Amino acid sequence: MKVRQSGFTLVELMVVVTIAVVLLSLAAPSFRSMLVKRSVQSAADILVSDLRYARSEALKRSSTVIVCNSLNGSSCMTLCSPAVPNVCAPTASWKGGWIVFADGNSNGAVDVGEILRVQDALPSMASIASTNPANDRLNFVYLPSGWARASSQTFILTPDGAAANAARVVCISSQGRAALKAEGATSCV
């Protein structure tokens, strides 16, 4: 009686591996694009969520709540001036992170126990700025009424790399209401 052996030959195995490699190489670029779009979407959602949170906390606490950009998570950023060269930035870039704090003593600065949320730097983002970063706001001050007067701002969240079509737009109205525009939008208008 003959016993037949079952299994794959080396040639069959190599053909299957080759086909798998070709299919993976075709899928990898679209997967990378999906990951980039998702990281931009996530960053935009976080920014909008924190701005909405600050607004609701101002209403709930009946006090001023401020959202400001920050590089260290403990103090607000200021624009450069010769008087304070080491604690400043040339533009109000928000990609370094931000702080949400309840300004209980109305001094406009972060004091002990006032921080509500901290967002660390977003390393996958090339920029979180408008088309004219020199005019970007350093902070958004929400009053006890929930309004943030003269807060109109457009943020364009741009990812690192060449995926320009993955950029998202966050609009903040003159009253301080934050909204995320539909994918593909290039402005708040």
ZILIN-V984486 format. One record per pair of residues at least 12 apart in sequence whose ideal C-beta (glycine too) atoms are under 10 Angstrom apart, sorted by the first residue. I is the first residue (numbers start at 1). J is the second residue. D is the distance in whole Angstrom. If there is no record, write none. Layout:
<<I | J | D> <I | J | D>>
//
This chain:
<<32 | 161 | 9> <32 | 163 | 8> <33 | 161 | 10> <33 | 163 | 6> <33 | 165 | 8> <33 | 166 | 7> <34 | 166 | 9> <35 | 124 | 9> <35 | 159 | 10> <35 | 163 | 10> <35 | 166 | 10> <36 | 124 | 8> <36 | 159 | 5> <36 | 160 | 8> <36 | 161 | 7> <36 | 162 | 9> <36 | 163 | 4> <36 | 165 | 9> <36 | 166 | 5> <37 | 159 | 8> <37 | 163 | 7> <37 | 165 | 8> <37 | 166 | 4> <37 | 167 | 10> <37 | 168 | 9> <37 | 183 | 8> <38 | 124 | 10> <38 | 159 | 10> <38 | 166 | 9> <39 | 122 | 8> <39 | 123 | 9> <39 | 124 | 4> <39 | 125 | 8> <39 | 157 | 9> <39 | 159 | 6> <39 | 160 | 9> <39 | 163 | 10> <39 | 166 | 8> <40 | 122 | 9> <40 | 124 | 8> <40 | 125 | 7> <40 | 126 | 10> <40 | 128 | 10> <40 | 157 | 5> <40 | 158 | 8> <40 | 159 | 5> <40 | 160 | 10> <40 | 163 | 8> <40 | 166 | 5> <40 | 167 | 7> <40 | 168 | 5> <40 | 183 | 9> <41 | 157 | 9> <41 | 166 | 8> <41 | 168 | 6> <41 | 180 | 9> <41 | 183 | 8> <42 | 122 | 9> <42 | 124 | 9> <42 | 157 | 10> <42 | 168 | 10> <43 | 94 | 10> <43 | 95 | 9> <43 | 119 | 9> <43 | 122 | 5> <43 | 124 | 7> <43 | 125 | 6> <43 | 128 | 7> <43 | 155 | 10> <43 | 157 | 5> <43 | 158 | 10> <43 | 159 | 8> <43 | 168 | 8> <43 | 170 | 9> <44 | 125 | 10> <44 | 128 | 9> <44 | 155 | 8> <44 | 156 | 10> <44 | 157 | 5> <44 | 167 | 9> <44 | 168 | 4> <44 | 169 | 8> <44 | 170 | 5> <44 | 178 | 10> <44 | 180 | 5> <44 | 181 | 9> <44 | 183 | 10> <45 | 168 | 9> <45 | 170 | 9> <45 | 180 | 7> <46 | 98 | 9> <46 | 117 | 10> <46 | 119 | 6> <46 | 122 | 8> <46 | 157 | 10> <47 | 67 | 9> <47 | 94 | 7> <47 | 98 | 8> <47 | 119 | 8> <47 | 122 | 9> <47 | 128 | 7> <47 | 155 | 7> <47 | 157 | 7> <47 | 168 | 9> <47 | 170 | 6> <47 | 172 | 9> <47 | 178 | 7> <47 | 180 | 8> <48 | 155 | 9> <48 | 168 | 10> <48 | 170 | 6> <48 | 171 | 9> <48 | 172 | 9> <48 | 177 | 10> <48 | 178 | 5> <48 | 179 | 7> <48 | 180 | 5> <49 | 117 | 9> <49 | 119 | 10> <49 | 178 | 8> <49 | 180 | 10> <50 | 67 | 6> <50 | 98 | 7> <50 | 99 | 9> <50 | 100 | 5> <50 | 116 | 9> <50 | 117 | 6> <50 | 118 | 10> <50 | 119 | 6> <50 | 140 | 10> <50 | 178 | 8> <51 | 67 | 6> <51 | 98 | 9> <51 | 100 | 8> <51 | 140 | 7> <51 | 142 | 9> <51 | 148 | 9> <51 | 151 | 9> <51 | 153 | 10> <51 | 155 | 10> <51 | 170 | 8> <51 | 172 | 7> <51 | 176 | 7> <51 | 177 | 8> <51 | 178 | 4> <51 | 179 | 9> <52 | 176 | 10> <52 | 177 | 8> <52 | 178 | 6> <52 | 179 | 9> <53 | 65 | 9> <53 | 67 | 9> <53 | 100 | 6> <53 | 116 | 8> <53 | 117 | 7> <53 | 142 | 10> <53 | 178 | 10> <54 | 66 | 7> <54 | 67 | 5> <54 | 98 | 10> <54 | 99 | 10> <54 | 100 | 5> <54 | 101 | 9> <54 | 102 | 9> <54 | 116 | 8> <54 | 117 | 8> <54 | 140 | 7> <54 | 141 | 9> <54 | 142 | 5> <54 | 146 | 10> <54 | 148 | 8> <54 | 176 | 8> <54 | 178 | 9> <55 | 67 | 9> <55 | 140 | 9> <55 | 142 | 5> <55 | 143 | 10> <55 | 145 | 10> <55 | 146 | 5> <55 | 147 | 8> <55 | 148 | 7> <55 | 175 | 9> <55 | 176 | 6> <55 | 177 | 7> <55 | 178 | 8> <56 | 142 | 9> <56 | 146 | 8> <57 | 100 | 7> <57 | 101 | 9> <57 | 102 | 6> <57 | 116 | 6> <57 | 117 | 9> <57 | 142 | 8> <57 | 146 | 9> <58 | 102 | 8> <58 | 103 | 9> <58 | 141 | 9> <58 | 142 | 4> <58 | 143 | 6> <58 | 144 | 6> <58 | 145 | 8> <58 | 146 | 6> <58 | 147 | 9> <58 | 148 | 8> <58 | 176 | 9> <59 | 142 | 8> <59 | 143 | 9> <59 | 144 | 7> <59 | 145 | 7> <59 | 146 | 4> <59 | 147 | 10> <60 | 102 | 10> <60 | 144 | 10> <60 | 146 | 9> <61 | 102 | 6> <61 | 104 | 8> <61 | 116 | 9> <61 | 144 | 8> <62 | 143 | 10> <62 | 144 | 5> <62 | 145 | 9> <63 | 102 | 6> <63 | 103 | 7> <63 | 104 | 6> <63 | 105 | 10> <63 | 106 | 8> <63 | 142 | 9> <63 | 143 | 9> <63 | 144 | 6> <64 | 101 | 9> <64 | 102 | 7> <64 | 103 | 4> <64 | 104 | 8> <64 | 105 | 10> <64 | 106 | 6> <64 | 107 | 10> <64 | 108 | 8> <64 | 141 | 6> <64 | 142 | 7> <64 | 143 | 6> <64 | 144 | 7> <64 | 148 | 10> <65 | 100 | 7> <65 | 101 | 7> <65 | 102 | 5> <65 | 103 | 7> <65 | 104 | 10> <65 | 114 | 9> <65 | 116 | 7> <65 | 140 | 9> <65 | 141 | 8> <65 | 142 | 5> <65 | 143 | 9> <65 | 144 | 9> <65 | 146 | 9> <65 | 148 | 9> <66 | 98 | 10> <66 | 99 | 8> <66 | 100 | 7> <66 | 101 | 6> <66 | 102 | 8> <66 | 103 | 5> <66 | 108 | 7> <66 | 109 | 9> <66 | 110 | 8> <66 | 114 | 9> <66 | 116 | 10> <66 | 139 | 5> <66 | 140 | 7> <66 | 141 | 5> <66 | 142 | 7> <66 | 148 | 9> <67 | 94 | 10> <67 | 98 | 6> <67 | 99 | 7> <67 | 100 | 5> <67 | 101 | 8> <67 | 116 | 10> <67 | 117 | 9> <67 | 119 | 9> <67 | 137 | 10> <67 | 139 | 6> <67 | 140 | 5> <67 | 141 | 8> <67 | 142 | 8> <67 | 148 | 9> <67 | 151 | 10> <67 | 172 | 10> <67 | 176 | 9> <67 | 178 | 9> <68 | 92 | 9> <68 | 94 | 9> <68 | 98 | 6> <68 | 99 | 6> <68 | 100 | 8> <68 | 101 | 8> <68 | 108 | 9> <68 | 109 | 10> <68 | 110 | 8> <68 | 137 | 9> <68 | 138 | 6> <68 | 139 | 4> <68 | 140 | 8> <68 | 141 | 9> <69 | 89 | 8> <69 | 91 | 10> <69 | 92 | 6> <69 | 93 | 7> <69 | 94 | 5> <69 | 95 | 9> <69 | 96 | 6> <69 | 97 | 7> <69 | 98 | 5> <69 | 99 | 8> <69 | 119 | 10> <69 | 128 | 9> <69 | 136 | 9> <69 | 137 | 9> <69 | 138 | 6> <69 | 139 | 7> <69 | 140 | 10> <70 | 94 | 9> <70 | 96 | 7> <70 | 97 | 6> <70 | 98 | 6> <70 | 99 | 5> <70 | 101 | 10> <70 | 110 | 8> <70 | 115 | 10> <70 | 118 | 8> <70 | 119 | 8> <70 | 120 | 9> <70 | 121 | 10> <70 | 139 | 10> <71 | 87 | 9> <71 | 88 | 10> <71 | 89 | 7> <71 | 93 | 9> <71 | 95 | 10> <71 | 96 | 4> <71 | 97 | 7> <71 | 98 | 10> <71 | 120 | 10> <71 | 121 | 7> <72 | 87 | 9> <72 | 96 | 9> <72 | 97 | 8> <72 | 99 | 9> <72 | 118 | 10> <72 | 120 | 10> <72 | 121 | 10> <73 | 96 | 10> <73 | 97 | 6> <73 | 98 | 9> <73 | 99 | 7> <73 | 110 | 10> <73 | 115 | 8> <73 | 117 | 10> <73 | 118 | 4> <73 | 119 | 8> <73 | 120 | 6> <73 | 121 | 9> <74 | 99 | 8> <74 | 101 | 10> <74 | 110 | 7> <74 | 112 | 10> <74 | 115 | 7> <74 | 118 | 8> <75 | 87 | 7> <75 | 99 | 8> <75 | 101 | 10> <75 | 109 | 8> <75 | 110 | 6> <76 | 98 | 9> <76 | 99 | 7> <76 | 101 | 8> <76 | 108 | 8> <76 | 109 | 7> <76 | 110 | 6> <76 | 138 | 7> <76 | 139 | 6> <77 | 89 | 5> <77 | 91 | 10> <77 | 92 | 7> <77 | 93 | 8> <77 | 94 | 9> <77 | 96 | 7> <77 | 97 | 9> <77 | 98 | 9> <77 | 99 | 9> <77 | 138 | 6> <77 | 139 | 9> <78 | 92 | 9> <78 | 138 | 7> <78 | 139 | 10> <79 | 91 | 8> <79 | 92 | 7> <79 | 134 | 9> <79 | 136 | 10> <79 | 138 | 7> <89 | 138 | 9> <90 | 133 | 9> <90 | 134 | 9> <91 | 127 | 9> <91 | 129 | 7> <91 | 130 | 10> <91 | 132 | 10> <91 | 133 | 4> <91 | 134 | 6> <91 | 135 | 9> <91 | 136 | 6> <91 | 138 | 10> <92 | 128 | 10> <92 | 129 | 8> <92 | 130 | 9> <92 | 133 | 7> <92 | 134 | 8> <92 | 135 | 9> <92 | 136 | 4> <92 | 137 | 6> <92 | 138 | 5> <92 | 139 | 9> <92 | 153 | 9> <93 | 125 | 10> <93 | 127 | 7> <93 | 128 | 7> <93 | 129 | 6> <93 | 133 | 7> <93 | 136 | 8> <94 | 119 | 9> <94 | 121 | 10> <94 | 122 | 9> <94 | 125 | 9> <94 | 127 | 9> <94 | 128 | 4> <94 | 129 | 7> <94 | 133 | 10> <94 | 136 | 8> <94 | 137 | 9> <94 | 138 | 9> <94 | 153 | 10> <94 | 155 | 7> <94 | 157 | 9> <94 | 170 | 10> <95 | 121 | 7> <95 | 122 | 6> <95 | 123 | 9> <95 | 124 | 9> <95 | 125 | 5> <95 | 126 | 8> <95 | 127 | 6> <95 | 128 | 5> <95 | 129 | 8> <95 | 157 | 9> <95 | 158 | 9> <95 | 160 | 10> <96 | 119 | 10> <96 | 120 | 9> <96 | 121 | 5> <96 | 122 | 8> <96 | 125 | 10> <96 | 128 | 9> <97 | 118 | 7> <97 | 119 | 5> <97 | 120 | 5> <97 | 121 | 5> <97 | 122 | 7> <97 | 128 | 10> <98 | 117 | 8> <98 | 118 | 8> <98 | 119 | 5> <98 | 120 | 9> <98 | 121 | 10> <98 | 122 | 10> <98 | 128 | 9> <98 | 139 | 9> <98 | 140 | 9> <99 | 114 | 9> <99 | 115 | 6> <99 | 116 | 8> <99 | 117 | 7> <99 | 118 | 6> <99 | 119 | 8> <99 | 139 | 9> <100 | 114 | 10> <100 | 115 | 8> <100 | 116 | 5> <100 | 117 | 4> <100 | 118 | 8> <100 | 119 | 8> <100 | 140 | 9> <100 | 142 | 9> <101 | 113 | 9> <101 | 114 | 4> <101 | 115 | 5> <101 | 116 | 6> <101 | 117 | 8> <101 | 118 | 9> <101 | 139 | 10> <102 | 114 | 5> <102 | 115 | 8> <102 | 116 | 6> <102 | 142 | 10> <103 | 141 | 8> <103 | 142 | 9> <108 | 139 | 8> <108 | 141 | 8> <122 | 157 | 9> <122 | 159 | 10> <122 | 160 | 10> <123 | 160 | 8> <124 | 159 | 6> <124 | 160 | 6> <124 | 161 | 9> <125 | 157 | 6> <125 | 158 | 7> <125 | 159 | 6> <125 | 160 | 7> <126 | 157 | 9> <126 | 158 | 5> <126 | 159 | 6> <126 | 160 | 5> <126 | 161 | 8> <126 | 163 | 10> <126 | 164 | 10> <126 | 167 | 9> <127 | 155 | 9> <127 | 156 | 7> <127 | 157 | 8> <127 | 158 | 5> <127 | 159 | 9> <127 | 160 | 9> <127 | 167 | 9> <128 | 155 | 6> <128 | 156 | 8> <128 | 157 | 5> <128 | 158 | 8> <128 | 168 | 10> <128 | 170 | 8> <129 | 153 | 10> <129 | 154 | 9> <129 | 155 | 7> <129 | 156 | 7> <129 | 157 | 9> <129 | 158 | 8> <130 | 153 | 7> <130 | 154 | 5> <130 | 155 | 6> <130 | 156 | 6> <130 | 169 | 10> <130 | 187 | 10> <130 | 188 | 10> <131 | 154 | 8> <131 | 156 | 7> <131 | 186 | 9> <131 | 187 | 8> <132 | 154 | 10> <133 | 156 | 10> <135 | 153 | 9> <136 | 153 | 7> <136 | 154 | 9> <136 | 155 | 8> <137 | 150 | 9> <137 | 151 | 7> <137 | 152 | 9> <137 | 153 | 5> <137 | 155 | 10> <137 | 172 | 8> <139 | 151 | 9> <140 | 153 | 8> <140 | 172 | 7> <140 | 176 | 6> <140 | 178 | 9> <141 | 176 | 8> <142 | 175 | 10> <142 | 176 | 6> <143 | 176 | 9> <145 | 175 | 10> <146 | 175 | 8> <146 | 176 | 8> <146 | 177 | 9> <147 | 173 | 10> <147 | 174 | 9> <147 | 175 | 5> <147 | 176 | 6> <147 | 177 | 9> <148 | 172 | 8> <148 | 173 | 9> <148 | 174 | 8> <148 | 175 | 7> <148 | 176 | 3> <148 | 177 | 8> <148 | 178 | 10> <149 | 174 | 8> <149 | 175 | 8> <149 | 176 | 8> <150 | 174 | 6> <150 | 175 | 9> <150 | 176 | 9> <151 | 172 | 6> <151 | 173 | 7> <151 | 174 | 6> <151 | 175 | 7> <151 | 176 | 4> <151 | 177 | 9> <151 | 178 | 9> <152 | 171 | 9> <152 | 172 | 7> <152 | 173 | 6> <152 | 174 | 4> <152 | 175 | 9> <152 | 176 | 9> <152 | 188 | 9> <153 | 170 | 8> <153 | 171 | 8> <153 | 172 | 4> <153 | 173 | 9> <153 | 174 | 9> <153 | 176 | 9> <153 | 178 | 9> <153 | 188 | 9> <154 | 169 | 6> <154 | 170 | 7> <154 | 171 | 6> <154 | 172 | 8> <154 | 181 | 9> <154 | 186 | 10> <154 | 187 | 6> <154 | 188 | 5> <154 | 189 | 9> <155 | 168 | 9> <155 | 169 | 7> <155 | 170 | 4> <155 | 171 | 8> <155 | 172 | 7> <155 | 178 | 9> <155 | 180 | 10> <155 | 188 | 9> <156 | 168 | 8> <156 | 169 | 6> <156 | 170 | 8> <156 | 181 | 10> <156 | 185 | 10> <156 | 186 | 8> <156 | 187 | 8> <156 | 188 | 10> <157 | 169 | 8> <157 | 170 | 7> <157 | 180 | 9> <165 | 183 | 9> <165 | 184 | 8> <166 | 183 | 9> <167 | 183 | 9> <167 | 184 | 9> <167 | 185 | 9> <167 | 186 | 8> <168 | 180 | 7> <168 | 181 | 7> <168 | 182 | 9> <168 | 183 | 7> <168 | 184 | 9> <168 | 185 | 8> <169 | 181 | 4> <169 | 182 | 9> <169 | 183 | 9> <169 | 184 | 9> <169 | 185 | 5> <169 | 186 | 7> <169 | 187 | 7> <169 | 188 | 7> <170 | 188 | 9> <171 | 185 | 9> <171 | 187 | 8> <171 | 188 | 4> <171 | 189 | 9> <172 | 188 | 9> <173 | 188 | 9>>
//
